[in-house]
Amino acid sequence: MAAQKAEGIILKKYFLRETSYILVVFTKEFGKVQGTIKGVRAPYPQFAGNFEIFAKCELLFYKKSKRPLDLITQCQLVDFFLPARKDIERLTYANYFIELINIVAADYDANVALYEALSKSLSNLREGLSARRTSRIFELKFLQALGLSPQMGFCVDCATPAEDNVFFRASSGGVICAACGGGRSQDEPASRGTVNFIKKIQETDIDKTRHIKVSRDVGEQTEKILKKFLKYHVDRPIKSLKFLEDLKKIPLPCYPHKLAGMTPLPL
């Protein structure tokens, strides 16, 4: 087969023998690609950064129809997202995005919207946008790309427009009004501001979402809603979430002093 070119973001990296890697790359054109790249580790590799997790790269590879791994012959760095790697919070959110993508992406199943959600969110982390707001936007665009957007416009039981006093129920896929029994133990309150914020992100191109502001209360409520919704649909442990919860307990100026007792995320 002829060589294939693709733009991709590295999800996983494994050592193979003494000089090679196995790379798992989420590409824009082909979905997830898993392949070997040989002779790039020793001695003193000049381009080690090309193969780091969540680096964006240009791939040249050959698809091996009768083998589980393709052959990657070129992996040229496009964006290292360096500022995001220098901040522990941004680094952890980047790992969180990568974990989610790796769980849902399938080999050779392209999803351009999902790729753009990942790529744009990593760029926003690099450029200094709020890491938590970037994560909420990523989560909503992630769900949208998979056809799993939560229904926020009306009650999923009676179709009454969602206004005040509504709740979000993950198992129902959207908001429930009080008249339909909202407020059970599994439900999360959803203020009008939260409903409007989620709808605004869903309706806005991801390139323009960076300008959408959100209050702390709405951001925290949105986080609780999406955490339950993602857990319902992605029933797999996410290592990064535990680390993010630990980070929230530490005042930002104290990060360098408090991280010693925490288990760092593998890159």
N, C-alpha and C positions, 0 to 999 in steps of 0.2 A: 504494500500500500504506500501511496505517496505520503510525504511528510505533511503533517497538519500544523497550522499556526493557530495560536490562541492567546488571548489575554486572560490571566488568571491570578487568583490569590491563594497562597499556600495555606492549607488547613492543618496538615500533619507532615512530620519529617521523621524518618526512621534511618538508623545507621544500617548499612549493608556492607559487610566485609570491612576492609580497611580503607577503602578509597571512595566508596559510593554511598548514595542515599536512595531510599524509596520516598518519593514525594506524593502527597495527596493534594491535588490542586483543584479548586473550584473555578472553572473557566466560564467565560461569558458565552462562548460559542458551542461548547460541548457538555456543559455540566461538570460533574466530578470526573477527573482524570487521575488515575493512579499509575505511576510508572517509575522505572529506575533511571537514575542519571549517574553515569560511571566516571570514575577518575577525577572527582572534584574535591576530595577531602585532604589529600596529602601529596607532596609535602608542602606545608605552609600555603593553604589555599588563598588565592588572591581575591576571590569573590565569594567568601563565606556568607556575606550578608544577603546574597541572592537567594539563599535557601532557608531563610528564617520564617517562622510562622507569621502569618498575615502580611508578608511582603507581597506586593503586586509585581508580576513579572510577565514577560513575553515568552511563551513556550514554543518550541519546535519539537514535535514528537511523532513517533510512528505507532499506530495502533496495531497491537498484536492480537489477531482474532482467536488464536488457539492458546494464548497464554493469559494468566490473570493480570499481569503487569505489562503496560506499554513501555516503549523505550523513549526516554526523553533525551534529546541530543543537545538542547539548548534551553537555558533558563536565564534570561537577561532581566536584570532588575529594572523596574519602572518607578516604583515608589516604595520607600522603606518605612514611611510614616514615622519618622524618627522622633518628633516631639511627643507623640503618643507613647513611645517606648520609655521616655524619660520620666513619666509621671505614673505612679503606681495605680492610681484610680483609673486613668485612661487605658493603661496597659491591661488592667483586669477586665474592663468593659470590652476591649478589643478581643480578648480571649473568650469572653462570653458570646460575642457575635459569632466567632469562629466555631465554637462548640455547637451552637444552634444550627448553623449551616451544615456542619459535618454530619449531624444527626439526620437531617431531612433530605440532603442532596443525594441523588442517585447517579451512578455511573452513566455517562452519556445521556443525560436527561437535562437538556439546556433549559434554563429559566432566567431570561434576561432581567426581568423585574427583580428577582431575588439577588442576582449578581449586583445590580445597581444599588439595591438597598445596602448590601454589604460594603461595596466600594465607596459610596457616598458617605456612609456612616463613619468609616475609617478616616476618610478625608476630614470630616467634621471634628473628629477627635484630634487629629493632627493640627487643625487650625484653631483649636482652643475653645470651641463651643462647649457649652455645658455638657458634661459627660452623661449626666442623668437624663437630661432632655433628649440628647442624641440617642440614648438607649430606648426611651419610650417611642421615639419616631422610628427607630430601627425595628422594634418589636411589632409596631403596627404595620409597617411596610412589609416585614417578613410574613406576617399573617395574611396580608393582602395578596402577596405574590403566590401564596399557597392556596388561595381561594377560601380562607378561613376568617375573613374579617368579621369582627363582632358587630352585631346589629345594634346600633345606638339610636336610630331615628324614631323607633316606635316599640311598644311592648310586644315581645315575641309571642305572647299568648293571645292578646285581644286586639293588637294593632293600634292601640291608642297612642297618639304622638307622645314621645318622651319629653316631659317637661320637668316638674319638680317631684320630689319624693319617689324617685325610681331607684331600683336596685339592679345590680349586674349579677346574673347567674351563669356561670361558665358552662354548665351542662346543657343549658337552653340556648346558648350561643348569643346572648344579648341581654338587653334590659327588660326588667319585669316591673310593671306598675304595682302600686300598693294594693289596688283593687283585686289584682290577680294573685295576691299572696306573697308579694315581695317582702323580704325581711327575714327569711329563714337563716339558719346558722351558716349555710354555705354561700349566702348572698353578700355582696359588697355594696354599700351605699354609693350612689353615683349622682353627684350634684349636677345642676344644670351646666356649670362651668366645665366639669369633667366630660359630660356628654358632648358639649360643643367643641371642646379641645380634640377629643378623639375623632369626631366627625370631620373637623377641619383638616386634621392630618390625613385622614382617609381620602379626602377630596382634593388634596393639594399634591402637585408633583413634588417628588422628593427634593429636587433642586431648590425649591422655594420654601420648604418647610423650615429651614434654618432661621427664617425671619419670624416664625410664629413663637410668641412669648407665652409663658405659662406661669401661674402663681405657684407658690410652694405647696399650698393645700391641694390644688388640682393635680400637681405633679405627683404628690404622694398617693392620692386616691387612685390616679391612673396606674401607678406602679402596682398597687395592690390588686387592681382589677386584672391587669395584664399578667401578673405573676400567676394568679389562679387559672386564667384562661390558657396560658402556655403550658402550665402543668397538666391541665386536662387533655390538651392535644399532643403535647410532647412528653409522654410519660417515661422520661428517662432522667437520671440524676445529672445535674449540671454543676460541675465542680466549681466553676467561677462564681456561682451565686452565693455559696457559703463564704467565699473570700470577700465578696462585695458586702455581705452582711457584717462581717468583721470590720471592714473598713469604715462602715457608717458609724461604728461605735467610737471611732478615734477622731478627735479634732484634727482638721487638716494640717495645722502647723506641727502636729506631733508625729506625723507619719514616720520620719526618719528614726524617731526614738522608740516607737511602739512596734515596729514591724519585726523586731528581732524574735518575738515570741510567737509569730504567726507562720503558718506553713505556706511558702510561696507557691505560686502557680507554675507548673512546668511550661516551658516555651518550646 
